[in-house]
Amino acid sequence: IFGVDLPFCHFLRFDDLKEGDVVRHDGKRSDGYLEHIFKHAAKELFGVDVKEITYKALKNKDFQEVTLEKDGETVLRFAAAYGFRNIQNMVLKLKKGKFLYHFVEVLACPGGCLNGKGQAQTEDGKPDRALLAQMEEVYTALPVRLPESNLHVQRMYQHWLEGMDSRKVQDTLHTTYSAVNQSSSSLDIKW
């Protein structure tokens, strides 16, 4: 059970799920956690209820930006970076201190998860656009259930994590970051 407390496993039983119980997050695609997090942050931090998100493609279709403006000022700046080329460029900008984003959704496959190498491709290895569109349609037909309204998530917080604001929540779900000393790092990656 991978070191998880047994009470946790008791409250997160998924064997009683039926086909109709399958739900999705608030994004339009399988890789759209950015949308849910953006809407949640806009509401919680700035009191703005965002209904629809508009992606703005920057240098290519696999690096897109979403912003929230309030009183003429950009208060949230999120990005979706798909493919190693975009991830590499993102890391370079981070190193140079020229990365302006509060959140970045990173996926290794250009075009996102549904467009990955093991997914919608023709026999000659090219993307099967019709199948990809069909998969996205099936995915968006699933009902949306926000994590905070999911009974399994509520049980996990109540019984395993000892409440929403408990010390166990802080220890289990939150982290801190600190600078890594370049000379002591065994990784010598030149991006």
Contacts in CASP RR format, 6 or more apart in sequence:
PFRMAT RR
TARGET T0000
AUTHOR 0000-0000-0000
METHOD contacts of the structure
MODEL  1
IFGVDLPFCHFLRFDDLKEGDVVRHDGKRSDGYLEHIFKHAAKELFGVDV
KEITYKALKNKDFQEVTLEKDGETVLRFAAAYGFRNIQNMVLKLKKGKFL
YHFVEVLACPGGCLNGKGQAQTEDGKPDRALLAQMEEVYTALPVRLPESN
LHVQRMYQHWLEGMDSRKVQDTLHTTYSAVNQSSSSLDIKW
1 9 0 8 1.000
5 160 0 8 1.000
7 159 0 8 1.000
7 160 0 8 1.000
8 156 0 8 1.000
8 159 0 8 1.000
8 160 0 8 1.000
11 152 0 8 1.000
11 155 0 8 1.000
11 156 0 8 1.000
11 158 0 8 1.000
11 159 0 8 1.000
11 160 0 8 1.000
12 152 0 8 1.000
12 155 0 8 1.000
12 156 0 8 1.000
12 160 0 8 1.000
14 152 0 8 1.000
22 142 0 8 1.000
23 142 0 8 1.000
23 143 0 8 1.000
23 144 0 8 1.000
23 145 0 8 1.000
23 150 0 8 1.000
24 30 0 8 1.000
24 139 0 8 1.000
24 140 0 8 1.000
24 142 0 8 1.000
24 143 0 8 1.000
24 144 0 8 1.000
24 145 0 8 1.000
25 32 0 8 1.000
25 33 0 8 1.000
25 35 0 8 1.000
25 36 0 8 1.000
25 144 0 8 1.000
25 146 0 8 1.000
25 147 0 8 1.000
26 35 0 8 1.000
26 36 0 8 1.000
26 39 0 8 1.000
26 144 0 8 1.000
26 146 0 8 1.000
27 33 0 8 1.000
27 34 0 8 1.000
27 35 0 8 1.000
27 36 0 8 1.000
27 144 0 8 1.000
28 35 0 8 1.000
28 136 0 8 1.000
28 140 0 8 1.000
29 112 0 8 1.000
29 113 0 8 1.000
29 114 0 8 1.000
29 136 0 8 1.000
29 139 0 8 1.000
29 140 0 8 1.000
30 113 0 8 1.000
30 114 0 8 1.000
30 139 0 8 1.000
31 80 0 8 1.000
31 82 0 8 1.000
31 105 0 8 1.000
31 107 0 8 1.000
31 112 0 8 1.000
31 113 0 8 1.000
31 114 0 8 1.000
32 80 0 8 1.000
32 105 0 8 1.000
33 105 0 8 1.000
34 66 0 8 1.000
34 78 0 8 1.000
34 80 0 8 1.000
34 103 0 8 1.000
34 105 0 8 1.000
35 53 0 8 1.000
35 66 0 8 1.000
36 146 0 8 1.000
36 147 0 8 1.000
37 78 0 8 1.000
37 103 0 8 1.000
38 50 0 8 1.000
38 53 0 8 1.000
38 66 0 8 1.000
38 68 0 8 1.000
38 76 0 8 1.000
38 78 0 8 1.000
38 103 0 8 1.000
39 49 0 8 1.000
39 50 0 8 1.000
39 53 0 8 1.000
41 76 0 8 1.000
41 102 0 8 1.000
41 103 0 8 1.000
42 48 0 8 1.000
42 49 0 8 1.000
42 50 0 8 1.000
42 68 0 8 1.000
42 76 0 8 1.000
43 49 0 8 1.000
43 50 0 8 1.000
45 75 0 8 1.000
45 76 0 8 1.000
46 68 0 8 1.000
46 70 0 8 1.000
46 75 0 8 1.000
46 76 0 8 1.000
48 68 0 8 1.000
48 70 0 8 1.000
50 68 0 8 1.000
53 66 0 8 1.000
54 66 0 8 1.000
55 64 0 8 1.000
55 65 0 8 1.000
55 66 0 8 1.000
55 80 0 8 1.000
56 64 0 8 1.000
56 65 0 8 1.000
56 66 0 8 1.000
56 67 0 8 1.000
57 63 0 8 1.000
57 64 0 8 1.000
58 64 0 8 1.000
58 65 0 8 1.000
60 86 0 8 1.000
61 111 0 8 1.000
62 81 0 8 1.000
62 82 0 8 1.000
62 83 0 8 1.000
62 85 0 8 1.000
62 86 0 8 1.000
62 110 0 8 1.000
62 111 0 8 1.000
62 112 0 8 1.000
63 79 0 8 1.000
63 80 0 8 1.000
63 81 0 8 1.000
63 82 0 8 1.000
63 86 0 8 1.000
63 89 0 8 1.000
63 90 0 8 1.000
64 79 0 8 1.000
64 80 0 8 1.000
65 77 0 8 1.000
65 78 0 8 1.000
65 79 0 8 1.000
65 80 0 8 1.000
65 101 0 8 1.000
66 76 0 8 1.000
66 77 0 8 1.000
66 78 0 8 1.000
66 79 0 8 1.000
66 80 0 8 1.000
67 74 0 8 1.000
67 76 0 8 1.000
67 77 0 8 1.000
67 78 0 8 1.000
68 74 0 8 1.000
68 75 0 8 1.000
68 76 0 8 1.000
68 77 0 8 1.000
69 75 0 8 1.000
76 102 0 8 1.000
77 100 0 8 1.000
77 101 0 8 1.000
77 102 0 8 1.000
78 101 0 8 1.000
78 102 0 8 1.000
78 103 0 8 1.000
78 104 0 8 1.000
78 105 0 8 1.000
79 90 0 8 1.000
79 101 0 8 1.000
79 103 0 8 1.000
79 104 0 8 1.000
79 105 0 8 1.000
80 104 0 8 1.000
80 105 0 8 1.000
80 107 0 8 1.000
81 87 0 8 1.000
81 89 0 8 1.000
81 90 0 8 1.000
81 104 0 8 1.000
81 105 0 8 1.000
81 106 0 8 1.000
81 107 0 8 1.000
82 106 0 8 1.000
82 107 0 8 1.000
82 108 0 8 1.000
82 109 0 8 1.000
82 110 0 8 1.000
82 111 0 8 1.000
82 112 0 8 1.000
83 107 0 8 1.000
83 108 0 8 1.000
83 109 0 8 1.000
83 110 0 8 1.000
83 111 0 8 1.000
83 112 0 8 1.000
84 108 0 8 1.000
85 110 0 8 1.000
87 106 0 8 1.000
87 108 0 8 1.000
88 191 0 8 1.000
90 99 0 8 1.000
90 104 0 8 1.000
90 106 0 8 1.000
91 191 0 8 1.000
92 191 0 8 1.000
93 99 0 8 1.000
95 191 0 8 1.000
107 113 0 8 1.000
109 115 0 8 1.000
109 116 0 8 1.000
109 117 0 8 1.000
113 119 0 8 1.000
114 120 0 8 1.000
114 132 0 8 1.000
114 135 0 8 1.000
114 136 0 8 1.000
114 139 0 8 1.000
115 127 0 8 1.000
115 132 0 8 1.000
119 132 0 8 1.000
119 135 0 8 1.000
120 127 0 8 1.000
120 128 0 8 1.000
120 129 0 8 1.000
120 131 0 8 1.000
120 132 0 8 1.000
120 135 0 8 1.000
121 127 0 8 1.000
121 128 0 8 1.000
122 128 0 8 1.000
147 153 0 8 1.000
148 154 0 8 1.000
157 163 0 8 1.000
157 164 0 8 1.000
157 169 0 8 1.000
160 168 0 8 1.000
161 168 0 8 1.000
161 169 0 8 1.000
161 172 0 8 1.000
161 173 0 8 1.000
162 168 0 8 1.000
162 169 0 8 1.000
163 169 0 8 1.000
END
